[in-house]
C-alpha cells in the first residue's frame, strides 16, 4: 500500500502513532479516543517523527445512552447505505457531500499496514 494520509483516526486506540507513522504524510495527524501508553509515547516522539499526535475525549450523555438502549431493546437497526474499502473513502465523502445518503457509510479496513 503506497497511500499516505493526512489524518488517521484510531478510535480503538489499538496501535499508536509509531505504528501508523509511515501511513501519515509529514505533518499528518494521528488521532485516538483513548489515552494509552502508546499514545503518550507517540506524543513524545511526534516532533521527531514530524507527525502530530492528538487525543479526542468525549463524555457520554445519559439521555443519548438511554435512547440507544431503548432502541436496542426494540430491535433498532441502523441502515447501511454502502460499504467502501478505505482506499475509496475520499470518493465516498465527495459523493456524500454532493448527494447525501440514506444510511451510514461503513469503511472497511483490511489488515496489513
Long-range contacts (C-beta under 8 A, 24 or more apart in sequence): 1-112, 1-113, 3-87, 4-28, 7-31, 9-33, 13-38, 13-39, 15-113, 16-41, 16-42, 17-41, 17-42, 17-43, 17-45, 17-46, 17-49, 17-51, 17-53, 18-42, 18-45, 18-49, 19-113, 20-113, 21-49, 21-51, 22-113, 23-113, 24-51, 26-50, 26-51, 27-51, 27-52, 28-52, 29-53, 29-54, 30-54, 31-55, 31-56, 32-56, 33-57, 33-58, 78-103, 78-104, 79-103, 79-104, 80-104, 80-105, 80-106, 81-105, 82-106, 83-107, 83-108, 84-108, 85-110, 86-110
